[in-house]
Amino acid sequence: MRRLSDERTKVLFEKLSKYIGTNVKLLIDRPDGTWCFRESKLRVYYMSEKMLKLAENLKPDNIVSVGTCFGKFTKSNKFILHITALNFLAPYAQYKIWVKPSMEQQFLYGNHITKSGLGRITENTPQYQGVIVYSMNDLPLGFGVAAKSTTECKLADPLVTVCFHQADIGEYVRSEDSLL
């Protein structure tokens, strides 16, 4: 496990701030201690400093994973957020979309959200803003990107896409073979 370079830290924090804004600092300085990000084999892990100190006592070859995998860097140095980060990002989300029960299953199958499946949306959500997608019972379902702003959603046709699918909790089942 090694520290992220300055460039990669910047890319990671830009991606996280797309979904949780300035609340990124709340991920680092938490009430239960200081947490950090570390990189191993292009994957970024989120862990407490206590866990990091324990992991440093092991050989790097013997470690498969420490902490929670937040995502990975591509070869072109872009960061892809994994669904495993959802439970850490959801409490700090600035912009949220709630889907109707009839749309939940479609979203969990990897489809975009149409206006007819939109339950609610946070006021003043700008276009192309990262959002956390919730069920009407406030259960976080995944990540998305707002295809329309809040004002455009109000006037949109029922079949227009209002949120592009990025990741969802159904990926655990769909990508079972590749996650191993």
N, C-alpha and C positions, 0 to 999 in steps of 0.2 A: 504494500500500500504506500503510495507516495503522494505528496502534496500536488495539487493542481498548479500548473504554471499560471502566470498572471493572465496570459491570453485566454487560456481555457477557463479560468475563474470568471473572467469577464463574460465569456460566451454563456457559461452556466447561469450566472446571475441575470443576464439579459433575458434568457429563456424563462427563468423562474419569475422575474418581475413582470413578464407578459401575462402571467396568470395570477400572481398575488401582489403585484405592485411593490410598494415600499416595505411591505411586511416581510421581505426576505431577511431582514436583520433579526426578526423574531424567530426564525429557524435556527440561527446561530446562538443567540443569547436567550436561552429558555429558562424557566423557573427551576427546572430540575438539573441545571448545569449547562456547561458549554458544549455545543455540538459542532461537528466539522464535516467537511467533504474530503474524501480521498479517492484517488484513482488507481485502478488496477485493470490492466488489459483493456483499455479504452472505456471501461465502465466506471461510473461515478457512484460511490457509496456514501451514505449519510449515517453518521454514528456519533455517539457521545465520546468525549475525550477519555473517559474511563475505559470504555471498550477499546479505543485505539491503543491505549497504553498496554492493555492485556494482549492485544493482537501483535504488538511489536515484539513480544517475547517469542513468537513463533517464526519459523522459517517461511519466507514468502511462498515457497513451493508447496508448503503444507496448507496454505489458506485457500479455500475456494471462494468464500465470501465473508465479509464482516459488515454488519449493519444492514441497511436497506438500500437496494439498488435504485437510484433515482433516474438513471438513464445511461446513455452511452454516447460517445463521440464517434462520428463517422470519419472516414478517411479524409474527407474535405474539411474537417474540424467543425462540423455543425453538431449541435447537441440535440438528441432525440430523447424526449421525456418518456419514461416508462410508466405504466399504470400503477406500479408499486409505490410511486410517490403520491398517489391520490390521497391517502389518509393523512399525510403530513401537510399537503397543500390546501385541502378542502376547508379547514377552519379559518384560513387566512384569505380566502378568495375575495376579490373585490367585485368581480362580475360573475353572476350566476344565471343559469337557465334551468328552469324546471320543466320537465316534459310530462305530458299526460300519460296515464297508465297504458293507453292504447299504443303510445309511441315508445315506451320503455323497451319492449322486446326488439323493436326495429333498430333502436340505437345500439342495443347490446349485440345485435348481429352485425354491426359495423356500418349501418346506414346513417346518412345525414338527417338532421331534424328539419322537417317542413313546418310551415306556419300552422297547419292544422294539428300538429302534434305538440305545439308550444303551449305550455301551461302558463308560465310567467317568465319575465326577464327582468333583470335589474335595470332600474332607471338609468338613463344616460350611458348605456353601453355603446361604445363606439364600434364602427365597422372594423372587422379584422382583429378584434381584441380577443385575447385568450380568455375562455370562460370555463367554469366547472359546471358540469351537467348534473342535475339532481333529479330524483323522482319527486312526485308531489308529496311524499312522506319524508322529505329532506334526507334521503339516502344518496350519497355521492355515487354517480354511475360512471363518470369518466371526464375526459377533457374534450374541448372543442374550440373552434374559432368562430366568432360571430360573423356570419356572412352578411348580415344587415344590422344597422344600428337600431336602437330601440324605436326611434320615430319611424324608420322605414318599415319595421315589423308591423306596426299598427296599420299601415296602409297597404301591406303586401297581399298578394293573391294567396289563397290557402295552400296551393301546391308549390310555392316558392321555398327554396332552401333558406333557412334562417341561421343555421349553425352547421358548420362543417365538422365531421367526425374526425377526431385525432386518436383517441384511445378510450377503451372502456373496460369494465370489469369482466366482460365476457371473453376477453382475450386469453384468460387463464385456460378456458376450455378449448377455444379455437386453435390456440398456438401451443398446445400441450407438448408436442414433440420437439418444437424448436426452443422451448424454454429450459430444457434440461441441460 
